[in-house]
């Protein structure tokens, strides 16, 4: 029996080199997009909609749910577990909640999905994607999404019209045209009764199998925003042989994804998000894809179209104003005259509102924002603040820009300035829960907990089903030592989103403070399971294990945290505490010395080392550390 291979992992930078060098050598890539790619454009993921439906059904009550289930022919065992207090939502729960929420009302269901996707514009990542599809040989997108964001981006940023295959009956066409971008919507387009039921997800429609097999023999797939929660495209990936695959992910991928990547000799690539990875790919392919300033391009095209309309209008108007013989032609009707006057008025308004440098204003703002985001991502918060300040000087009434600068100031610990920006964001947009949540975080760092709590309450009032806001309030309540209330809020965050490791870690901290150590352990272990590469989680687990007197396990857990991040002095101080308790004083001293090397400004580090030095009988050194601690206090 052959040994099971682990899926290979690749850093983002190496992944970018891989695909660029591969393309240069003649390799072509296709993109496989799931719901995560649409999130930045304002279209919620299935998990987010699940939480809304669950909240809706809970509010309606058990009798209402039972009526819906009876109408659908569901037995209680088929849906009751979803409503249990500690239930963690899974992919399959989507179908149960969808059916119960819209029981017997298919038209209402599709209207709901339509509203979800109305007036949504492609986020930044769709610009580099559109340019790659138009100007390189990477012309195929396979998606489980119903939305039109990809084709919208192509129409907005290019003159290349895509072939949109929005139904399985058209699947054979995906290989027919190599000149146009091809968008294969394997769960159908929104306008063709999209596949959204559990029975639809059991297997890939037969019409798709041969065309997709053929396409994937020519392209290496780059997967972004797809968690593999269905049995359609995933079943195909399990059966066919690919030339490779790059599976980009944020959280830890499922075992099924790891098996596919391993079998296909592919790579797992951790990314920050769809927009972020497309930005990076765009940077690499900028020459081949013909990248420019999208804002400038859009504005130039809008002006060209307006000029064409104006020219056409003038020609039509002249036909009526410069007639040789008024009797030869029928005069304009009153309605037609009214239409002409409205058009003239609109064109005059447009001319009055045009800036002196039409292409530079919005283009400059977008350029500055892009630079600011990049600086912030790279940790250069001072530069980010300066760039956001320049943006605000150009657009002084945009709440989002103040909020972004507030985040950068917050990271610089310039809390008073961050607070002013938070206030301005709320003043400009008082119904946005995110801005109250941001101000709460700033007030929390300033230890103004009562005010922070008021903002937490307001953000929850505005968005009652957002788990982040319950976590934020729970953290504030914990700081106020209102542990029972903090525990309730953190539990609610987990009920709303059971896949976020941060929520379990935070609840574990509160349970630890309440001396409910065994329960705290369960939450800390769950956090590690969901995100094994985060050093904070084994560190917290080690602290709880220490309290339980399980010192060897605590030592192992704290050592794991240091292996994941050997530059955090708190991890060494924490491990030193366990080593000290185990009477391994020399090793404790080494860790305390390392912590001081990493951050010589903390008085408690010197105090801890002084205690250890006393134990070792090194009194002169201990007294020197005590003196240093007193100076820093």
PyMOL commands that set and color helices and strands:
alter all, ss='L'
color gray80, all
select helices_A, chain A and resi 12-24+35-37+39-41+46-60+62-72+76-83+93-101+106-117+125-135+149-157+168-175+190-192+198-201+206-216+233-239+255-263+274-284+286-289+294-321+334-353+360-377+381-394+399-411+415-428+433-445+449-462+467-479+483-496+501-513+517-530+535-547+551-564+569-581+585-598+603-615+619-632
alter helices_A, ss='H'
color red, helices_A
select strands_A, chain A and resi 8-10+28-33+140-143+163-165+182-185+219-224+245-249+267-270
alter strands_A, ss='S'
color yellow, strands_A
deselect
rebuild
show_as cartoon
